[in-house]
Amino acid sequence: MTLTPADAPMPGRQVALVDLLDRLLAGGVVITGDLVLSIADIDLVRISLRALITSVSTLTEPSPPDPADGEPP
C-alpha cells in the first residue's frame, strides 16, 4: 500500500485549546446530526440537530455587498 501526499500523516503540532476555539469562533462552525431511537428496527423517535456556533462579533460584522444584487456600494 502506497501513501499519497493526501494520506500522509501531518507532522506533530501542538495547538492550544484556546487557539483552536478562537479560530472556530472567528469563522463559525455548523454542527448537524440526527438521532434516531428505534426498537426492533422500528423508528420511534427521530431528532434532527443543527447548531451554529460563532462569536457575537462575527455575527454583527456587516457582510460585503453582493455584486449580483446590482446595487452600488
C-alpha positions in Angstrom: 0.0 0.0 0.0 1.5 3.4 -1.0 0.7 6.6 0.8 -0.2 9.6 -1.3 0.5 13.1 0.0 -3.1 13.4 1.0 -2.9 10.3 3.1 0.4 11.1 4.7 0.2 12.0 8.4 0.6 15.6 9.3 3.7 16.5 11.3 3.0 16.7 15.0 2.0 20.2 16.1 0.7 21.3 19.4 -2.3 23.6 19.3 -3.6 25.2 22.5 -7.4 24.7 23.1 -7.8 28.5 23.4 -6.2 29.0 19.9 -8.5 26.3 18.4 -11.6 27.8 19.9 -10.5 31.3 18.7 -10.2 30.0 15.1 -13.5 28.2 15.3 -15.5 31.1 16.7 -13.9 33.6 14.3 -15.2 31.8 11.3 -18.2 30.0 12.7 -19.0 26.3 12.8 -22.2 24.5 11.9 -22.8 21.2 13.7 -25.5 18.9 12.4 -26.6 15.4 13.4 -29.5 13.0 13.5 -30.7 11.0 16.4 -33.0 8.0 15.9 -34.5 5.9 18.7 -35.7 2.6 17.4 -36.8 -0.7 18.8 -36.9 -3.9 16.7 -36.0 -1.9 13.6 -39.0 0.4 14.1 -38.1 4.1 14.3 -40.0 5.6 17.3 -38.3 9.0 17.6 -36.2 11.0 15.1 -34.5 14.2 16.1 -32.5 16.4 13.7 -30.0 18.6 15.3 -28.5 21.8 13.8 -26.3 24.3 15.7 -24.4 27.4 14.6 -21.6 28.2 16.9 -19.9 31.6 16.3 -18.8 34.7 18.2 -21.1 37.7 18.6 -18.7 39.9 16.8 -18.7 37.7 13.8 -22.5 37.7 13.6 -22.7 41.5 13.9 -20.0 42.2 11.2 -21.6 43.7 8.1 -21.2 41.4 5.1 -19.6 42.7 1.9 -22.0 43.7 -0.8 -23.1 41.0 -3.2 -22.2 42.1 -6.8 -25.2 40.0 -8.1 -27.6 42.4 -6.4 -26.6 45.2 -8.8 -26.7 47.8 -6.0 -23.8 50.3 -5.8 -21.7 50.0 -2.6 
